[in-house]
Amino acid sequence: MVFIMGSSSGKVLPEPSKNGYFCLISSVVNFKKQETVREACKEKQQAWLWRGRSDRGASREGISEGVKESVHLEEQMTNPNAKFRAKFDPRVTARYDIKALIGRGSFSRVVRAEHRRTRQPFAIKLLEVKGQEGHEACQAELGVLRRVNHTNVIRLAEVFETQHRVYLVLELATGGELLERVVARGTFRERDATKALMMVSSGLHYLHTLGVIHRDLKPENLLYYHPGQDSRLIITDFGLACWENKTALSFQNRDDANFHMPSDAEKSRQVKDWPVRTLCGTPEYLAPEMLERRPCSSAVDMWALGVITYILLSGSLPFDQSSRPRLFRAILRGGYSFHGDPWKSVSALAKSFIDRLLTLEPEHRMSAEEALKHPWLVSMAACSSNKNLHRSISRNLQRRASRASSRCPSSGSTPGSRISMRSGSRPNSRPRFGVSNSSGQCLKIAT
């Protein structure tokens, strides 16, 4: 069973037995669909041939066009990804063999691909660039990915750009999400948690040293590179990332030839946009200063790391409410506790690590560098209990997912949907916030 904490749907996939049932139904539907397409293909092909025989004056070009169309239908029937491949620029398909669609967003698609010469697997993220806002958002993500190079951060191999689309060729992570790995394994102890958190903290320290703020750190964006036990954990999805002001001001001092030097307009915009006051990210992981529209920094990522640590050790959220207004009030109060199962079995050092991260004032919050030096991570939980927390974590994740799936999506309480400030708001007016649901519609949220 796979649990998704804070996903856009917040639902649990069916039990294995039910999965078999749904797969059977899906197979029957797909089989019938293929039969229908095959029959339509034959009928169209026969119609063209009959037309060629009955009409002596029909040109050979007409018949050939009909045969081409029937062949195209046959290709779509046998290869469901054929239509999607057509969206890719010829430069991309000349270098990479597009295998399958593995993810989709409101303005992006992610496919699994293989380099035609080396046969090395990659993930290609296709970004639809529409309007100035979409172009700026794409360039922001691209600017970060071009700069970063760390073992615990997703790596960008190359980029293809057109007028309306950008193709990011990224390393392919096949080991699954962080929580998927936790649930899949039969045992999970504090030592296992520290191994994962050490890698995440290392990646964050590198990003923050560069002046990059991720702004959407959550378990779904933490992927294992391969299924093996020794796999590295990598931070992904920089769609909401931005640069700190100190980075914008220090552009002129960079000597790195691989660093993308922004124009004067980009520099001024980045300085003007600081401090970052835009409310964006996933609600359950938002830091208090973001909700209050106060100046925020890399400390917002550390708050999110505290939420992730809490989930990793218990399978539950520190701030879990039935509506967004209640959730935001709980975050602003810092209202979390270590009551219930399995917190009695969790060490004081682990709780101290969380407390240092879930601190309301960002200036008092632990930094990524300090997190790497925290006794709990340094000792790899050597003094902690060796109790297996797997059963409690899995049970709490299941309860959380069951509650989330029963909530009405239209109420604006669907967990995990990204949230952002509505564009066009006046600087001095009361901010209006919206969250995109699975259909891409913007929902109003009381603030």
C-alpha positions in Angstrom: 0.0 0.0 0.0 1.4 3.4 -0.9 0.6 6.5 1.1 1.0 10.1 -0.2 1.3 12.7 2.6 0.2 16.1 1.4 -0.5 15.1 -2.2 -3.0 17.0 -4.4 -5.5 14.2 -4.0 -4.6 13.0 -0.5 -6.0 9.6 -1.3 -4.7 6.1 -0.4 -4.3 3.6 -3.2 -6.5 0.5 -2.9 -5.5 -2.7 -1.0 -3.6 -5.2 -3.1 -6.7 -7.4 -3.6 -8.7 -4.4 -4.7 -5.9 -3.3 -6.9 -6.2 -6.6 -8.8 -9.9 -6.0 -9.3 -9.4 -2.5 -10.6 -6.6 -3.6 -12.8 -8.8 -6.2 -14.3 -11.6 -3.7 -15.0 -9.1 -1.3 -16.4 -7.7 -4.1 -18.7 -11.1 -5.0 -19.9 -11.9 -1.3 -20.7 -8.6 -0.8 -22.4 -9.1 -4.0 -24.4 -12.5 -3.0 -25.6 -11.2 0.5 -26.5 -8.4 -1.1 -28.5 -10.9 -3.3 -30.3 -13.1 -0.3 -31.1 -10.1 1.6 -32.5 -9.0 -1.4 -34.5 -12.5 -1.8 -36.1 -12.6 1.9 -36.9 -9.2 1.6 -38.5 -10.3 -1.3 -40.7 -13.5 0.4 -41.7 -11.7 3.6 -42.7 -9.1 1.6 -44.6 -11.8 -0.4 -46.4 -13.7 2.8 -47.2 -10.7 4.3 -48.9 -10.1 1.1 -50.9 -13.7 0.9 -52.0 -13.7 4.5 -53.0 -10.6 3.9 -55.1 -12.3 1.0 -56.9 -15.7 2.6 -57.4 -14.4 6.0 -58.5 -12.3 5.4 -61.6 -11.3 9.0 -61.6 -10.0 9.0 -58.0 -6.4 9.9 -57.8 -3.7 7.7 -56.3 -2.9 10.6 -54.0 -6.3 10.3 -52.4 -5.9 6.6 -51.8 -2.5 7.0 -50.3 -3.7 9.8 -48.0 -6.4 7.4 -46.8 -4.0 4.6 -46.2 -1.7 7.1 -44.3 -4.5 8.1 -42.0 -5.4 4.5 -41.3 -1.8 3.7 -40.5 -1.7 6.8 -38.2 -4.8 5.4 -36.3 -3.1 2.0 -36.1 0.0 3.7 -34.6 -2.0 5.5 -32.0 -3.8 2.3 -31.1 -0.6 0.3 -30.6 1.4 3.1 -29.1 -0.6 5.3 -26.7 2.4 7.7 -26.3 2.6 8.5 -30.0 0.4 11.5 -29.7 2.4 12.8 -26.7 5.7 12.3 -28.6 4.5 14.6 -31.3 4.7 17.5 -28.8 8.4 17.2 -28.5 10.8 19.3 -30.5 12.7 17.3 -33.2 16.0 18.2 -31.6 14.8 16.4 -28.4 13.5 13.3 -30.2 16.7 13.1 -32.3 18.8 12.8 -29.2 16.4 11.0 -26.8 13.9 8.2 -27.2 10.7 9.1 -25.4 9.5 6.1 -23.4 6.5 7.0 -21.2 4.6 9.7 -19.4 5.5 9.5 -15.7 4.0 12.7 -14.3 1.9 15.8 -15.1 1.2 19.2 -13.7 -0.9 22.2 -14.6 1.8 23.5 -17.0 4.2 20.7 -17.2 4.7 17.0 -18.2 7.4 14.6 -17.2 8.5 11.7 -19.3 10.9 8.9 -19.0 13.4 9.0 -21.8 16.6 7.2 -23.0 19.6 8.7 -24.6 19.8 7.2 -28.1 23.6 6.9 -28.1 24.5 6.0 -24.5 21.2 4.3 -23.6 21.3 6.2 -20.3 17.9 6.9 -18.7 16.7 10.4 -18.0 13.6 12.3 -17.1 12.5 15.1 -19.4 10.3 17.9 -18.0 8.3 19.7 -20.6 7.3 23.2 -19.5 4.6 25.1 -21.3 5.6 28.8 -21.4 2.6 31.0 -21.8 2.7 34.7 -21.1 5.2 36.8 -19.2 4.4 35.2 -15.9 4.9 31.7 -17.1 8.1 32.6 -18.9 9.6 34.3 -15.7 8.6 31.3 -13.6 10.3 28.9 -16.1 13.4 31.0 -16.2 13.6 31.1 -12.4 13.6 27.3 -12.2 16.0 27.0 -15.0 18.3 29.6 -13.5 18.5 27.5 -10.3 19.0 24.1 -12.0 21.8 25.5 -14.2 23.7 26.6 -11.1 23.4 23.6 -8.7 25.6 20.6 -8.6 25.4 18.4 -5.5 24.9 14.7 -4.9 21.6 15.4 -3.0 20.1 17.8 -5.5 18.5 16.9 -8.8 21.0 17.4 -11.7 20.2 19.1 -15.0 21.8 17.4 -18.0 20.8 19.8 -20.8 18.1 22.2 -21.9 16.1 22.7 -25.2 14.2 25.9 -25.6 11.5 27.0 -28.1 9.2 30.0 -28.2 6.5 28.3 -26.1 8.1 25.3 -24.5 11.2 24.5 -22.5 12.6 20.9 -22.2 14.6 20.2 -19.0 16.6 16.9 -19.3 17.1 15.7 -15.7 18.6 12.7 -14.0 16.0 10.0 -13.5 15.3 9.0 -9.9 13.8 5.5 -9.8 14.0 4.7 -6.0 10.6 6.2 -5.1 9.5 8.9 -2.7 10.8 9.2 0.9 7.6 8.0 2.5 7.1 5.2 0.0 10.5 3.8 1.0 9.5 4.1 4.7 6.2 2.2 4.2 7.7 -0.4 1.9 10.4 -1.5 4.3 9.4 -3.8 7.3 11.4 -1.9 9.9 12.0 1.8 10.5 14.0 3.2 13.4 15.4 6.6 14.4 18.7 5.6 12.9 17.0 5.2 9.5 15.4 8.6 9.8 18.7 10.3 10.6 20.3 8.8 7.4 17.6 10.4 5.3 17.6 13.7 7.1 21.4 13.9 6.9 21.2 13.8 3.1 18.4 16.3 3.0 20.2 18.7 5.3 23.3 18.4 3.3 21.5 19.3 0.1 19.7 22.2 1.8 23.0 23.5 3.2 24.5 23.5 -0.3 21.4 25.3 -1.7 21.3 27.9 1.1 25.0 28.6 0.7 24.3 29.5 -2.9 21.4 31.6 -1.8 18.6 29.3 -3.2 15.3 29.0 -1.3 13.3 25.9 -2.4 10.0 27.0 -0.9 8.2 23.7 -1.5 10.1 21.2 0.5 8.0 18.1 1.3 8.3 14.3 1.2 7.0 14.1 -2.4 9.9 16.2 -3.6 12.5 13.9 -1.9 13.3 11.0 -4.2 15.7 8.1 -3.9 18.0 7.8 -6.9 17.7 4.0 -7.1 15.9 1.2 -5.2 19.0 0.0 -3.4 19.6 0.5 0.3 22.7 2.6 -0.4 20.8 5.1 -2.6 21.3 8.8 -2.2 18.2 10.9 -1.5 17.8 13.9 -3.8 15.8 17.2 -3.6 13.7 17.8 -6.6 11.1 20.2 -8.1 12.4 23.7 -8.1 9.3 25.2 -9.7 8.8 27.6 -6.7 12.5 28.2 -5.9 13.9 31.7 -5.7 17.2 33.5 -4.9 17.9 35.3 -1.7 18.7 39.1 -1.9 22.3 38.5 -1.0 22.7 36.3 -4.1 21.2 39.0 -6.4 23.6 41.6 -4.9 26.7 39.3 -5.3 26.1 38.4 -8.9 28.7 41.0 -9.9 31.3 39.2 -7.8 30.9 35.8 -9.5 33.8 34.4 -11.4 32.2 31.0 -12.2 32.1 30.6 -15.9 29.2 28.1 -15.6 27.1 30.5 -13.7 24.3 32.2 -15.6 24.9 35.9 -15.4 21.5 37.7 -15.3 20.9 41.0 -17.1 20.6 44.3 -15.2 16.8 44.0 -15.5 16.9 40.6 -13.8 19.2 41.9 -11.1 16.9 44.8 -10.3 13.9 42.6 -10.3 15.4 40.1 -7.9 16.5 42.9 -5.5 13.1 44.5 -5.8 11.3 41.3 -5.1 13.3 40.8 -1.8 12.3 40.3 0.9 10.3 37.4 -0.5 6.7 37.9 0.6 4.8 35.7 -1.9 2.7 33.0 -0.2 3.5 29.9 -2.1 4.2 26.2 -1.4 2.1 23.4 0.2 -0.1 24.6 3.1 0.9 22.0 5.6 4.6 22.9 5.2 4.3 26.7 5.2 6.4 28.7 7.7 4.6 31.2 10.0 6.5 34.2 8.4 5.1 33.3 5.0 1.5 33.3 6.3 2.1 36.7 8.0 3.7 38.0 4.8 6.8 38.9 6.7 10.3 38.9 5.1 11.3 35.3 4.6 14.5 33.6 3.9 16.0 30.1 3.7 14.6 29.5 7.2 11.3 28.6 5.5 12.9 25.5 4.2 14.1 24.6 7.7 10.6 24.9 9.0 9.5 22.5 6.3 12.3 20.1 7.3 10.9 20.2 10.8 7.4 19.2 9.5 9.1 16.4 7.4 11.0 15.1 10.4 7.8 15.0 12.5 6.0 13.0 9.7 9.0 10.7 9.3 9.0 9.7 13.0 5.3 9.4 13.5 3.4 9.2 10.2 1.3 12.2 11.2 1.4 16.0 10.6 2.3 18.4 13.4 -0.4 20.8 12.1 -3.4 18.8 10.9 -6.7 20.6 10.6 -9.9 20.1 8.6 -9.8 23.5 6.9 -7.1 26.0 5.7 -8.0 28.8 8.1 -7.7 26.4 11.1 -4.5 25.0 9.7 -3.0 28.5 9.3 -4.0 29.5 12.8 -2.4 26.3 14.2 0.8 27.1 12.4 0.9 30.7 13.6 0.4 29.5 17.2 3.1 26.8 16.7 0.5 24.4 18.2 2.0 20.9 17.9 2.7 18.2 20.5 4.4 14.9 21.0 1.4 13.1 22.4 0.2 9.7 21.2 1.8 6.8 19.5 4.7 6.4 18.8 6.1 9.5 20.5 6.7 7.7 23.8 9.3 5.6 22.0 11.0 8.6 20.3 14.2 9.9 21.9 14.5 13.4 23.5 17.2 14.2 21.0 14.9 13.6 18.1 12.2 15.8 19.7 14.9 18.5 20.3 15.8 18.4 16.6 12.1 19.0 15.7 11.8 21.8 18.3 14.8 23.6 17.0 13.2 23.6 13.5 9.6 24.3 14.3 10.5 27.6 16.0 8.2 30.5 15.3 10.8 33.1 14.9 13.0 32.4 11.9 16.1 34.0 13.4 16.0 31.5 16.2 15.4 28.6 13.9 18.1 26.1 13.3 19.9 26.5 10.0 20.9 23.6 7.7 24.5 23.9 8.8 23.4 23.7 12.5 21.2 20.8 11.7 24.1 18.8 10.3 25.9 19.5 13.6 23.0 18.5 15.8 23.9 15.6 18.2 20.9 13.5 17.0 22.2 13.5 13.4 25.9 13.4 14.3 25.5 10.4 16.5 23.1 8.8 13.9 20.7 8.2 16.8 23.2 6.0 18.6 21.7 6.9 22.0 18.2 6.6 20.8 15.8 3.8 21.3 16.1 0.9 18.8 12.4 0.4 18.7 10.8 -0.3 15.4 8.4 2.6 14.6 7.2 1.1 11.3 3.8 -0.1 12.5 2.8 3.2 14.2 4.0 5.2 11.2 2.1 3.1 8.7 -1.1 3.2 10.8 -1.0 7.0 11.2 -0.3 7.5 7.5 -3.3 5.3 6.7 -5.6 7.2 9.1 -4.4 10.5 7.7 -5.0 9.5 4.1 -8.4 8.1 4.9 -9.5 11.4 6.5 -8.1 13.4 3.7 -9.8 11.4 1.0 -13.2 11.9 2.7 -13.0 15.6 2.6 -14.7 17.6 -0.1 -12.2 18.9 -2.6 -14.3 22.0 -3.4 -14.1 23.1 0.2 -10.5 24.2 -0.2 -9.3 21.8 2.4 -7.7 19.3 0.0 -4.2 18.7 1.5 -1.1 19.2 -0.4 -2.3 21.5 -3.2 0.2 24.2 -3.9 -0.9 27.7 -2.9 0.1 31.0 -4.3 -0.8 34.7 -4.2 -3.2 35.7 -6.9 -1.5 37.7 -9.6 -2.6 41.3 -10.1 -3.1 42.1 -6.4 -2.3 45.6 -5.4 0.8 46.0 -3.2 -1.1 47.7 -0.4 -4.4 45.8 -0.6 -5.4 42.9 1.5 -3.9 39.8 -0.1 -6.2 37.3 -1.8 -4.9 33.8 -1.9 -5.9 30.9 -4.1 -5.1 27.2 -4.3 -5.2 25.2 -7.5 -7.1 22.0 -7.2 -6.6 18.9 -9.4 -8.6 20.5 -12.2 -6.4 23.6 -12.2 -9.2 25.9 -11.0 -8.3 28.5 -8.5 -10.2 28.3 -5.2 -10.6 31.2 -2.8 -9.3 30.8 0.8 -10.3 32.9 3.8 -7.2 34.5 5.4 
